[in-house]
Amino acid sequence: MLKLLLVGACGLFGLDPLSAQNPLPGEWTWEFQLHGDSCWYPCSIPGNNLSALLEAGRIPHPYSAEYLTIADREHSSADCSFRAKVFVDHAGLAHQHIDLHCEPDALCTILVNGAIAGQTENAFRQHRLPVKELLRAGFNEIVFSFRSPGKYADSLYSTHTPALPGGARTMVRKPQFHFGWDFVPEYLTSGLQVHPALAGWDDTALEHASIQTLFANSDSAKMVLHLSASCLDKSTDTLQVQLCFGCDTLYWIWVVDRGPCEKRCSFTLNRPHLWWPNGMGQPHLYDCHLRLTGQNGSIHTSKPWKTGIRTVKLVQAKDRGGSSFGFEVNGQALFCKGANWVPPDAFQITDESIETLVEAAAASHFNMLRVWGGGRYERDAFYEACDRKGILIWQDFMFACAMYPGGDRFVEEVRREAEYQVSRISGHPSLALWCGNNEISEGWHRWGWQDHLSKADRNQLWRYYQQIFERILPKVVEDRAPGIHYHPTSPTYGRGDHRFRVQGDAHDWGLWHDGMSFSKLIGRIPRFMSEFGFQSYPSLACLSAYLPPDQLMVGSKSLDQLQRHVFGKSIINRYLKANYPLPKDLAGTIYLSQLQAADGMMQIIDAHRRSRPYCMGSLFWQFNDSWPGISWSSIDYLGHWKALQHAVQRAFEPIRFCAEMQKERIVLWGLNDQLESESFVLRASIRDFEGRTLQSHQFTGMLSANCAQKVGQLNPPKPSPQFNNLHYLELEWYVRGDTLRALHYFANPQDLELEKPTFTLSRVQSAGKGYSFELKTDRFARGVYLEEKRGVRFFPNYFDLTPGHSVRVRSEGPLNWDSKSLVITSLYDFK
């Protein structure tokens, strides 16, 4: 039974099982070996076969041109082992139970002092192995021995009937992008994602604790407490549970029965501080501390953390247009702004870039990131950063673009994986949605996967699909994440089905894959866009870090190896030829490809935002990069913002004005994502590139809260090449003392009749680790880019600059300031 002694206040949290026990002290000394090699090499953990070989100097960096030209990479397909020497003292061995907590990659056999402690087949869950009987006082040897995932997958797939769309990668539960994707090459790693630990415990082990928000508003919140534990040495155990939550303290008495035991208890809080997404309010987090005490006063668990209270709901309601698809947080409709997240590194395990990337998302007014199903469930640091910054998480289960096998063994692994990950992640206030898979239903119904299958095989594979995505996964979410919605597949309907625009979420790859223009996507708005995008090159600073100088040119073999989409190079060039001046070198190709992606994507995002409430989300593909490749990312692998990231920072402003260009008029829109109405002053001016004003109009009024609304219209002069090529529309608005601008053009960039701008720097000041300065121009400058070098970045960048206005620019990174060394590029340079 569970007896509630006192309720003060509570929140939503998840507890890592390891923290429920007592980590044993002691250093771990690591070595690595390829099977068949007599040598063991010192290595670091977390790590894998590639990072260990790199650390030992056995291979060049896996992203380098030298590595990518290696034809025979036996080291990446060989079996391998990691071994550790661990000292365990008599006090540690005195615990009644000692478990080894580890998260090895798939296909691992774990040996302790030569005896098999366990075997793993799934990289997506934590394993807790009882090892007390295998340990001894003094030094112990723990070996993690891995089979090659590629060879294992091939051997299983060769005998699987029927053949599975997606290939051999479907046979192994590990990140699917490790087998290669259209934005990253194959890096088949084997290793340990987190450092293992030995944990001792007595009588009872707390395996999980979480509190979910079932209902919340400013007056009260209804919560449910979920505890699970194992009691192995007694028929029952009695624990005192103490939870310090902010200034309040809660106490419970928990009588734990022998064996696995779960308890839940509902309770109500008064006047909670709610957690809000970025732009809607503060992502309030409470300081919490959980302590479990045994009957003899011994502390079983002591864990501090931060947590928040909120409700999140996926609304899918039938209407005249079909069926809505949008999120409500704390009862308020939310227009979702953000992107798709891929693993920040293709082969290394690191938390270093996570904080920087989430900071960039928040600074760019994101309120949602979609963790894509071809990658991995992210590390705790990611979800904690999103909690702090108010970034909601659309979380895919790790299945993508393939049909997966059935069978009791595989399905049981999927169930255990889901139970572990849902319990671990759903305790974060940032978690908004669990989605079963990426593009599998779409692929099955519209990509020809069934064409060469017999009716019996089609029925069998679809039964496998239904078993995993329509029964097992939704049941786990229902049991372990009450209040969190489960969405079976993304997209709901693909662009080959007419329903994709009127129902559910959409992946619209008419742009890029189908060769449609950016303007075509502006005219076909879905209910929620969860994928769309356009490729561009990474910064020259990023390319220079991995390519030799003689390969830094268009058409070089090493540069082409960074393009993983089979038609990527030609697609970028085809779009450039239609809309932009042609580049003459690599620097120009980088600049124009980035400017093209930014210009086009920004127009589509504006169209999504002004179409609310019909459309309630715009998540582009993709936010970050896994390696220094040519991809759809808005931030390259080394953290340099591409033009797209600077553009979406402007496009996602909480209050923004934009223009909808129609044949005979220009409709002006006001976009307000805040929960309060705002008064505004908007000036709309048509100017020429000399800075002269052709016409100007001022609009004032009140922007309603949390909506898009028309605020006025203009009737420009009759379009003609002479007019379109020489003029632009400037929107300038004043809100809460801030002045913001947006520019719109009447002609393609290649047709603009630009003149040479002269730039002036002034008011240079030291600012943190860099500088800030003001930049002016005597003539209109389109797409102003301040050249970035390794570790040096400018904010903003890739912006338009008009005569009479200045832009304050901030630099980040070590910079020996010399204004004469600053290289400034604009579109004029390509005329």
C-alpha positions in Angstrom: 0.0 0.0 0.0 1.0 3.6 -0.4 0.1 6.0 2.4 0.2 9.8 1.6 1.3 11.7 4.7 1.6 15.3 3.4 1.2 16.9 0.0 2.6 20.3 -0.6 3.4 20.7 -4.3 4.9 18.5 -7.0 5.9 18.4 -10.6 6.9 16.1 -13.4 10.1 14.1 -13.4 11.8 10.9 -14.3 14.4 9.1 -12.2 17.4 7.3 -13.7 17.5 3.9 -12.1 21.2 4.1 -11.4 20.6 7.0 -9.0 18.3 4.8 -7.0 21.3 2.7 -5.9 24.9 3.4 -4.7 27.6 3.6 -7.3 30.7 1.8 -6.1 33.8 4.0 -6.0 36.8 3.0 -8.1 38.7 4.0 -11.3 38.0 2.2 -14.6 41.0 1.8 -16.9 40.0 1.1 -20.5 41.6 -0.7 -23.4 40.4 -1.6 -26.9 41.1 -4.4 -29.3 40.1 -5.5 -32.8 39.5 -9.2 -32.8 42.4 -10.9 -34.6 44.8 -8.2 -33.5 47.2 -9.0 -30.7 47.4 -5.5 -29.4 45.3 -3.7 -26.9 45.2 0.1 -27.1 44.3 2.5 -24.3 41.0 4.3 -25.0 38.3 6.5 -23.6 34.7 5.7 -22.7 32.1 6.8 -23.8 33.5 5.6 -27.1 33.4 3.1 -29.9 35.6 1.2 -32.3 36.1 4.3 -34.5 36.9 6.7 -31.7 39.2 4.2 -30.1 41.1 3.6 -33.4 41.3 7.4 -33.9 42.6 7.8 -30.4 45.3 5.2 -31.0 46.4 6.8 -34.2 45.3 3.8 -36.3 43.0 5.6 -38.6 42.7 9.2 -39.9 39.7 11.2 -38.7 36.6 9.5 -40.1 35.4 12.8 -41.6 38.6 13.5 -43.4 39.1 13.2 -47.1 41.9 10.6 -46.4 39.5 8.4 -44.5 36.7 8.6 -47.0 39.0 7.4 -49.8 39.9 4.2 -47.9 38.4 1.5 -50.0 38.7 -1.4 -47.6 37.5 -0.4 -44.1 37.9 -3.8 -42.4 38.3 -2.0 -39.0 34.7 -0.8 -39.3 33.3 -4.3 -39.8 35.5 -6.3 -37.5 34.4 -7.8 -34.2 36.0 -5.9 -31.3 36.3 -5.7 -27.5 36.6 -3.1 -24.8 37.9 -4.2 -21.4 38.2 -2.4 -18.2 40.1 -3.0 -15.0 38.0 -2.0 -12.0 39.0 -2.1 -8.3 36.2 -3.1 -5.9 36.9 -3.0 -2.1 35.4 -5.1 0.6 32.9 -2.4 1.6 31.5 -2.5 -1.9 31.2 -6.2 -2.0 29.3 -6.1 1.3 26.1 -5.0 -0.5 23.5 -7.8 -0.8 23.3 -7.0 -4.6 25.6 -5.4 -7.1 24.4 -4.6 -10.6 26.3 -3.6 -13.6 24.5 -0.7 -15.3 25.6 -0.3 -18.9 24.4 0.9 -22.3 26.5 -1.0 -24.9 25.7 -0.9 -28.6 23.9 -3.9 -30.1 25.3 -7.4 -30.2 27.4 -7.3 -27.1 28.5 -10.1 -24.7 29.6 -8.8 -21.3 32.1 -10.9 -19.3 33.1 -10.3 -15.7 36.3 -12.0 -14.7 35.9 -14.4 -17.6 32.3 -15.4 -16.9 29.4 -14.3 -19.1 27.3 -11.8 -17.2 24.8 -11.0 -20.0 24.3 -10.4 -23.7 22.6 -7.5 -25.4 20.9 -7.1 -28.8 19.6 -3.5 -28.5 21.5 -0.2 -28.4 18.4 1.7 -27.3 18.0 0.5 -23.7 19.9 0.3 -20.5 20.9 -3.0 -19.1 21.2 -3.9 -15.4 23.1 -7.1 -14.9 23.5 -8.8 -11.5 27.2 -9.4 -11.1 27.9 -9.7 -7.3 28.7 -13.4 -7.5 31.2 -12.7 -10.3 33.2 -10.0 -8.6 36.1 -10.3 -6.2 37.9 -7.9 -3.8 40.6 -6.1 -5.6 41.0 -5.7 -9.4 38.3 -7.1 -11.7 38.2 -7.4 -15.4 35.0 -6.5 -17.3 35.0 -7.1 -21.0 32.4 -5.9 -23.6 32.8 -8.0 -26.7 31.0 -6.9 -29.8 30.0 -8.7 -33.0 30.1 -6.7 -36.2 26.6 -5.2 -36.6 27.0 -5.1 -40.4 27.9 -8.7 -40.8 25.3 -9.8 -38.3 22.6 -7.8 -40.0 23.6 -9.2 -43.5 23.5 -12.7 -42.2 20.1 -12.4 -40.7 18.6 -10.5 -43.6 19.9 -13.1 -46.1 17.6 -15.7 -44.6 14.6 -13.5 -43.7 11.5 -14.2 -45.6 9.9 -12.1 -47.0 12.6 -9.5 -47.8 12.0 -6.3 -45.8 11.9 -2.9 -47.5 14.8 -1.0 -45.9 17.3 -3.8 -46.2 19.6 -5.4 -43.6 19.7 -2.4 -41.2 16.2 -3.4 -40.0 17.5 -6.5 -38.4 19.5 -4.7 -35.7 18.2 -2.3 -33.0 20.8 0.5 -33.3 20.6 3.9 -34.9 19.5 3.4 -38.5 21.6 6.3 -39.9 24.7 4.4 -38.8 24.0 2.3 -41.9 24.2 5.5 -44.1 21.5 8.0 -45.1 21.2 10.7 -47.7 22.8 13.3 -45.3 25.6 11.1 -43.8 27.7 8.1 -44.9 27.8 4.7 -43.2 29.6 4.6 -39.8 28.9 1.2 -38.2 30.1 1.7 -34.7 30.2 -0.7 -31.7 30.9 0.7 -28.3 29.5 2.1 -25.1 27.3 5.2 -25.2 27.7 6.0 -21.5 30.3 5.0 -18.9 29.2 1.8 -17.1 28.9 1.7 -13.4 28.7 -0.9 -10.6 25.8 -0.1 -8.2 25.2 -1.8 -4.9 21.9 -2.1 -3.1 20.2 -3.9 -0.2 16.7 -5.2 0.3 14.9 -2.9 -2.3 16.0 -1.2 -5.5 13.9 1.7 -6.8 13.8 1.3 -10.6 11.8 4.2 -11.6 10.0 7.3 -10.2 8.0 9.8 -12.2 5.2 12.3 -11.7 3.0 13.2 -14.6 0.8 16.2 -15.0 -2.8 15.1 -15.8 -4.4 18.6 -15.5 -3.0 22.0 -14.8 -4.0 25.7 -14.9 -3.0 28.7 -12.8 -5.3 27.6 -10.0 -4.5 23.9 -9.6 -2.8 20.9 -11.0 -3.8 17.2 -10.8 -0.8 14.9 -10.7 -0.1 11.2 -10.6 2.9 9.7 -8.8 4.4 6.5 -10.3 6.9 4.4 -8.4 8.4 1.0 -9.4 10.8 -1.1 -7.4 12.1 -4.6 -6.8 12.3 -6.2 -3.3 14.2 -9.5 -3.5 15.3 -10.4 0.0 12.1 -9.8 2.1 8.5 -10.5 1.7 7.9 -6.8 2.1 9.9 -3.6 2.7 8.8 -0.3 4.2 10.3 2.9 2.8 9.7 6.5 3.7 9.6 8.7 0.6 10.5 12.4 1.0 10.2 14.8 -1.8 11.3 18.4 -1.4 9.6 20.5 -4.0 10.5 24.1 -4.0 9.6 25.3 -0.5 7.3 22.4 0.2 8.0 18.9 1.5 6.0 15.7 0.8 6.2 12.5 2.7 4.8 9.0 1.9 5.1 5.6 3.5 5.5 3.0 0.8 5.1 -0.7 1.6 6.9 -2.6 -1.2 5.8 -6.2 -1.8 8.3 -8.9 -2.7 9.3 -9.0 -6.4 8.6 -6.2 -8.9 6.2 -3.7 -7.5 4.5 -0.6 -8.9 2.3 2.0 -7.2 0.5 5.1 -8.3 -1.2 7.9 -6.4 -3.1 10.9 -7.6 -3.1 14.2 -5.8 -3.9 17.9 -6.4 -1.7 21.0 -6.1 -2.8 24.6 -5.6 -1.6 27.6 -7.5 1.3 26.0 -9.4 3.8 27.9 -11.5 3.3 26.5 -15.0 6.0 25.5 -17.5 5.5 27.3 -20.8 7.1 26.9 -24.2 9.6 29.4 -25.5 7.7 32.6 -26.5 4.5 31.8 -24.6 5.9 32.4 -21.1 8.6 31.2 -18.7 9.6 27.5 -18.8 9.4 27.5 -15.0 11.3 24.7 -13.3 11.1 23.7 -9.7 14.1 22.6 -7.6 13.3 19.1 -6.3 15.0 16.5 -4.2 13.9 12.9 -3.7 15.0 10.8 -0.8 14.0 7.2 0.1 14.8 6.0 3.6 14.7 2.4 4.9 13.3 1.2 8.3 16.8 1.4 9.8 17.3 5.0 8.6 19.6 4.0 5.7 19.2 6.2 2.6 18.3 4.2 -0.5 18.1 7.1 -2.9 19.1 10.8 -2.8 18.6 12.7 -6.1 18.3 16.4 -6.9 16.8 17.6 -10.2 14.6 20.3 -11.8 11.1 19.8 -13.1 8.1 21.6 -14.5 4.3 21.4 -14.5 2.4 21.6 -17.7 -0.2 19.9 -19.9 0.2 19.3 -23.6 -2.5 18.0 -25.9 -2.5 17.0 -29.6 -5.7 18.4 -31.0 -7.1 16.5 -34.1 -10.7 17.7 -34.7 -12.8 17.3 -37.8 -13.7 20.5 -39.5 -14.7 21.7 -43.0 -11.2 21.4 -44.3 -10.7 17.9 -43.1 -9.1 17.4 -39.6 -6.9 19.8 -37.6 -3.5 18.9 -36.2 -2.1 21.1 -33.6 -0.8 21.3 -30.0 -2.3 23.0 -26.9 -0.1 23.7 -23.9 -1.8 24.5 -20.7 -5.0 24.9 -22.7 -3.5 27.5 -25.1 -3.1 26.8 -28.8 0.5 26.8 -29.9 1.8 27.4 -33.4 4.9 25.1 -33.5 8.1 26.7 -34.8 11.2 24.6 -35.2 13.0 21.9 -37.0 14.0 18.2 -37.1 16.9 17.2 -34.9 19.4 14.6 -36.0 22.3 13.1 -33.9 24.9 15.8 -33.5 27.7 13.4 -34.4 27.8 10.4 -36.8 30.2 8.3 -34.8 31.2 10.0 -31.5 29.2 10.2 -28.3 29.4 13.7 -26.8 27.3 16.2 -24.9 29.5 19.1 -26.0 27.4 20.5 -28.9 24.0 19.8 -27.3 23.8 22.8 -25.1 25.0 25.1 -27.9 22.5 23.8 -30.4 19.6 24.1 -28.0 20.7 27.6 -27.1 20.6 28.4 -30.8 17.1 27.0 -31.1 15.8 29.1 -28.3 17.6 32.2 -29.6 15.9 31.6 -32.9 12.4 31.5 -31.3 12.0 27.7 -31.8 9.4 26.1 -29.5 9.7 22.6 -30.9 12.3 20.1 -32.1 11.4 16.8 -33.7 13.8 14.0 -32.7 13.9 12.1 -36.0 13.3 8.3 -36.0 16.4 7.4 -38.0 18.7 8.6 -35.3 18.8 7.8 -31.6 16.9 8.6 -28.4 19.0 11.6 -27.2 21.0 11.8 -24.1 19.6 13.3 -20.8 21.6 16.5 -21.4 19.4 17.2 -24.5 16.1 16.9 -22.7 17.3 18.8 -19.7 18.5 21.7 -22.0 15.1 21.7 -23.7 13.4 21.8 -20.3 15.4 24.9 -19.4 14.8 26.7 -22.7 11.1 25.9 -23.2 11.7 23.7 -26.3 8.9 21.1 -26.8 10.0 17.7 -28.1 8.3 15.7 -30.7 9.9 12.3 -30.0 9.9 9.6 -32.7 10.5 6.0 -31.7 13.6 4.8 -33.6 12.1 3.3 -36.7 12.5 5.0 -40.1 11.8 4.3 -43.8 11.6 0.5 -43.6 9.4 -2.5 -42.7 10.7 -4.2 -39.5 10.7 -7.9 -38.7 8.2 -9.6 -36.4 8.8 -12.6 -34.2 8.7 -12.9 -30.5 12.4 -12.1 -29.9 12.4 -8.9 -31.9 9.1 -7.7 -30.7 10.1 -8.3 -27.0 13.2 -6.2 -27.6 11.0 -3.4 -29.0 8.7 -3.6 -26.0 11.6 -3.4 -23.5 13.2 -0.6 -25.5 9.9 1.4 -25.4 9.4 0.8 -21.7 12.8 2.1 -20.9 12.8 5.1 -23.2 9.2 6.2 -22.4 9.9 6.0 -18.7 13.2 7.9 -19.1 12.1 10.7 -21.4 8.4 11.3 -20.6 9.3 12.7 -17.2 10.6 15.9 -18.9 8.2 18.8 -19.2 9.5 19.4 -22.7 8.2 16.0 -24.0 5.1 16.8 -26.1 4.5 13.7 -28.3 5.5 10.1 -29.0 5.4 9.2 -32.6 5.7 5.6 -33.7 7.9 5.9 -36.8 9.2 8.1 -39.6 7.6 7.6 -43.1 6.9 3.8 -42.8 3.1 4.0 -43.4 3.8 6.4 -46.3 6.4 4.1 -47.7 4.3 1.0 -47.4 1.3 2.6 -49.1 2.9 4.8 -51.8 6.5 4.0 -52.4 6.0 0.7 -54.2 7.2 -1.5 -51.4 4.4 -4.0 -52.0 4.9 -4.3 -55.7 7.0 -7.5 -55.7 5.4 -9.2 -52.7 2.8 -11.9 -52.7 -0.5 -11.3 -51.0 0.5 -13.6 -48.1 3.8 -11.7 -47.7 2.1 -8.3 -47.8 -0.4 -9.4 -45.1 2.4 -10.8 -42.9 4.5 -7.6 -43.1 1.5 -5.4 -42.4 0.7 -7.6 -39.3 4.2 -7.0 -38.1 3.7 -3.2 -38.6 0.3 -3.3 -36.7 1.7 -5.3 -33.9 4.5 -2.8 -33.2 3.0 0.6 -34.1 -0.7 0.0 -33.4 -0.6 -2.2 -30.3 2.8 -2.4 -28.4 4.0 1.2 -28.6 0.7 3.0 -27.9 0.1 0.6 -25.0 3.5 1.5 -23.5 2.9 5.2 -23.9 -0.6 4.9 -22.3 0.8 3.0 -19.3 4.0 5.0 -18.7 3.3 8.4 -20.0 -0.3 9.4 -19.1 -1.3 12.7 -20.6 1.2 12.3 -23.6 -0.3 11.6 -27.0 0.8 8.8 -29.3 0.9 9.5 -33.0 1.4 6.3 -35.1 3.4 7.6 -38.0 4.7 10.7 -39.6 3.5 11.9 -42.0 -0.1 11.0 -41.6 -0.4 11.1 -45.3 2.3 11.6 -47.9 2.2 14.0 -50.8 1.0 11.2 -53.1 -2.3 11.2 -51.2 -4.7 14.1 -51.6 -5.4 14.1 -47.9 -1.9 15.3 -47.0 -3.0 18.9 -47.2 -6.2 18.6 -45.2 -5.5 16.1 -42.5 -2.7 15.3 -40.1 1.0 16.2 -40.4 2.8 16.4 -43.7 6.2 15.9 -45.2 6.1 17.9 -48.4 9.1 17.0 -50.5 7.6 18.5 -53.7 10.4 21.0 -53.0 13.8 19.4 -53.6 12.8 15.8 -54.5 10.1 16.6 -57.0 11.8 19.8 -58.4 8.9 22.1 -57.5 9.6 25.8 -57.0 9.5 27.4 -53.6 6.4 29.4 -54.6 4.6 26.1 -55.3 4.9 25.1 -51.6 3.6 28.5 -50.6 0.4 27.6 -52.4 -0.1 24.2 -50.8 -0.3 24.6 -47.1 -0.9 21.5 -44.9 -2.4 21.3 -41.4 1.0 20.8 -39.9 4.3 20.7 -41.8 6.7 18.3 -40.0 9.3 18.0 -42.8 10.3 20.2 -45.7 13.7 21.5 -46.7 16.4 22.5 -49.1 20.1 21.7 -49.2 23.0 24.1 -49.0 26.8 23.8 -48.6 28.4 24.2 -45.1 30.6 27.1 -44.4 34.1 27.3 -45.9 35.4 27.3 -42.3 33.8 23.9 -41.8 35.0 22.5 -45.1 38.5 23.7 -44.5 38.7 21.8 -41.3 38.3 18.4 -43.1 39.4 18.9 -46.7 43.0 19.5 -47.9 43.5 22.9 -49.6 43.9 21.4 -53.1 40.4 19.8 -52.7 38.6 23.1 -51.8 37.1 23.5 -55.2 33.9 22.7 -56.9 34.0 19.3 -58.6 36.9 17.9 -56.4 36.5 14.3 -55.4 36.8 15.1 -51.7 34.1 17.7 -51.9 31.8 15.5 -53.8 32.2 12.8 -51.1 30.5 15.2 -48.7 27.3 15.1 -50.8 25.4 11.9 -49.9 22.2 12.6 -51.9 22.6 10.9 -55.3 21.2 14.0 -57.2 22.0 16.6 -54.6 24.7 18.5 -56.5 22.6 18.8 -59.7 19.4 19.8 -57.8 21.2 22.7 -56.1 22.6 23.8 -59.4 19.3 23.5 -61.2 17.5 25.7 -58.7 20.4 28.2 -58.7 20.3 28.5 -62.5 16.6 29.3 -62.4 16.8 32.0 -59.8 20.3 33.3 -58.9 23.5 34.4 -60.6 25.8 31.5 -61.3 28.8 31.0 -58.9 32.4 31.0 -60.2 34.1 29.2 -57.3 33.5 27.2 -54.1 33.1 30.3 -52.0 30.4 31.6 -54.4 28.7 28.2 -54.4 28.6 28.1 -50.7 27.2 31.7 -50.5 24.6 31.3 -53.2 23.4 27.9 -52.1 22.9 29.1 -48.5 21.2 32.3 -49.7 18.9 30.3 -51.9 17.8 28.0 -49.2 17.2 30.9 -46.8 15.2 33.0 -49.2 13.0 30.2 -50.3 12.4 28.6 -46.9 11.6 31.9 -45.2 8.8 32.6 -47.7 7.3 29.1 -47.0 7.5 29.6 -43.2 5.8 33.0 -43.5 3.0 31.3 -45.5 2.6 28.6 -42.8 2.4 31.2 -40.0 -0.1 33.4 -41.7 -2.3 30.4 -42.5 -3.0 29.6 -38.9 -5.3 28.2 -37.5 -5.6 26.0 -40.6 -1.9 25.3 -40.4 -0.5 25.0 -36.8 3.2 24.0 -37.3 6.3 24.5 -39.4 9.2 22.2 -38.6 11.8 22.2 -41.4 14.3 19.5 -42.2 16.9 19.7 -40.7 18.3 21.8 -37.8 21.8 20.4 -37.2 24.3 18.2 -38.9 26.0 14.9 -38.0 29.2 15.5 -39.9 30.7 18.2 -42.2 28.5 17.3 -45.2 26.4 19.1 -47.8 22.9 18.8 -46.4 19.6 20.4 -45.5 20.9 21.6 -42.1 20.6 25.2 -41.0 23.6 24.9 -38.7 26.7 23.1 -40.0 28.7 20.5 -38.1 31.1 23.0 -36.6 28.3 25.2 -35.3 28.4 28.0 -38.0 24.9 29.3 -38.7 24.0 29.0 -42.3 22.0 31.7 -44.0 18.9 29.6 -43.3 19.3 29.7 -39.5 19.7 33.5 -39.6 16.6 33.7 -41.8 14.4 31.5 -39.6 15.5 33.5 -36.6 13.7 36.5 -38.3 10.9 34.4 -39.6 10.1 32.9 -36.2 10.0 36.3 -34.3 7.0 36.1 -31.9 5.6 39.3 -33.4 6.3 39.6 -37.2 4.8 41.3 -40.2 5.0 39.9 -43.7 3.6 40.5 -47.1 1.5 38.1 -49.3 2.2 39.0 -52.9 -0.9 38.7 -55.0 -1.4 39.7 -58.7 -2.9 43.2 -58.2 -2.3 43.9 -54.5 -0.1 43.2 -51.6 -1.8 41.9 -48.4 -0.1 42.7 -45.2 -0.2 40.3 -42.3 0.5 40.6 -38.6 1.7 37.4 -36.7 1.5 37.3 -32.9 2.4 34.1 -31.1 2.2 35.7 -27.7 -0.7 35.2 -25.2 -1.3 39.0 -25.0 -2.6 41.4 -27.6 -0.1 44.0 -28.8 -0.5 47.5 -30.3 1.6 48.2 -33.3 2.7 50.8 -35.8 3.6 49.4 -39.2 5.1 51.4 -42.0 5.1 49.8 -45.5 7.2 51.5 -48.1 8.1 50.7 -51.7 11.6 52.0 -52.4 14.3 51.7 -55.1 17.8 50.5 -54.6 19.1 54.1 -54.3 16.9 54.5 -51.1 14.2 56.7 -52.7 10.7 56.1 -51.6 8.1 55.5 -54.2 5.1 55.2 -51.8 4.7 54.8 -48.1 1.8 53.9 -45.9 1.4 53.7 -42.1 -0.9 51.2 -40.3 -1.7 51.2 -36.7 -3.8 48.9 -34.6 -3.9 46.0 -32.2 -2.6 42.5 -33.0 -4.9 40.0 -31.3 -3.2 37.4 -29.1 -2.0 34.1 -30.5 -3.2 34.5 -34.0 -2.5 35.7 -37.6 -4.5 38.6 -39.0 -4.6 40.9 -42.0 -3.6 44.4 -41.1 -3.8 46.2 -44.5 -3.1 46.1 -48.2 -1.1 48.0 -50.8 -1.8 48.6 -54.5 1.7 48.8 -56.1 2.4 50.2 -59.5 1.7 47.8 -62.4 4.4 45.1 -62.5 7.0 45.4 -65.2 10.6 44.4 -65.5 11.7 48.0 -65.1 9.8 48.3 -61.9 10.3 44.8 -60.4 14.1 44.7 -61.0 14.7 48.1 -59.3 12.3 48.2 -56.3 11.6 46.3 -53.0 9.0 46.5 -50.3 10.2 47.4 -46.8 8.1 46.6 -43.7 9.1 48.4 -40.6 7.3 48.0 -37.3 7.5 49.2 -33.8 6.5 47.0 -30.9 7.4 47.7 -27.2 10.0 50.2 -28.3 11.8 47.8 -30.7 12.1 48.4 -34.4 12.2 45.4 -36.8 12.2 45.2 -40.5 11.4 42.7 -43.3 12.0 43.1 -47.0 10.1 41.6 -49.9 11.2 41.6 -53.6 9.3 41.8 -56.9 11.9 39.9 -59.0 14.2 36.9 -58.8 17.6 37.6 -57.3 19.3 37.1 -60.6 17.2 39.9 -62.2 17.7 42.6 -59.5 19.7 45.5 -60.9 22.0 46.1 -58.0 24.8 48.6 -57.8 28.1 48.3 -55.9 27.6 49.1 -52.2 30.3 50.7 -50.0 30.3 49.5 -46.4 31.3 51.5 -43.4 32.1 50.2 -39.9 31.7 52.3 -36.8 31.3 52.2 -33.0 33.6 49.1 -32.6 33.4 47.8 -29.0 34.7 44.9 -27.1 31.9 42.4 -26.3 32.7 39.3 -24.3 35.0 37.0 -26.3 34.5 39.1 -29.5 33.4 42.5 -30.7 30.4 44.4 -31.8 30.2 47.1 -34.4 27.7 49.0 -36.6 27.6 48.4 -40.3 26.2 50.9 -42.9 26.0 51.1 -46.6 25.7 53.9 -49.1 23.6 51.7 -51.6 21.2 48.8 -51.1 23.1 45.6 -50.3 21.3 42.3 -50.7 22.5 39.2 -48.7 25.3 40.8 -46.7 27.7 38.0 -45.5 30.6 38.6 -43.2 33.1 35.9 -43.8 33.5 33.6 -40.9 36.6 31.6 -40.0 37.0 28.6 -37.8 35.6 29.5 -34.4 34.6 33.0 -35.4 30.9 33.7 -36.1 28.8 36.9 -36.7 25.3 37.6 -35.5 23.3 38.6 -37.5 24.7 37.5 -40.8 23.3 37.0 -44.3 21.1 40.1 -43.9 19.9 42.9 -46.3 21.1 46.4 -45.6 19.4 49.5 -46.8 20.8 53.1 -47.1 20.1 55.2 -44.1 19.9 52.3 -41.7 22.6 50.5 -39.7 22.9 47.0 -38.3 24.6 46.2 -35.1 26.7 43.1 -35.6 28.2 40.9 -32.8 31.1 38.6 -33.2 31.8 35.4 -31.2 35.1 33.6 -30.9 38.7 34.7 -30.7 39.2 37.6 -33.1 42.2 39.8 -33.5 40.2 42.8 -34.6 41.3 44.4 -37.8 38.4 46.0 -39.8 40.5 45.8 -43.0 40.7 42.0 -42.8 36.9 41.7 -42.6 35.6 40.3 -45.9 32.1 41.3 -46.8 30.2 39.7 -49.6 26.8 40.7 -51.1 24.7 39.6 -54.1 26.2 42.4 -56.1 29.5 40.6 -56.2 27.9 38.0 -58.5 26.4 40.3 -61.1 
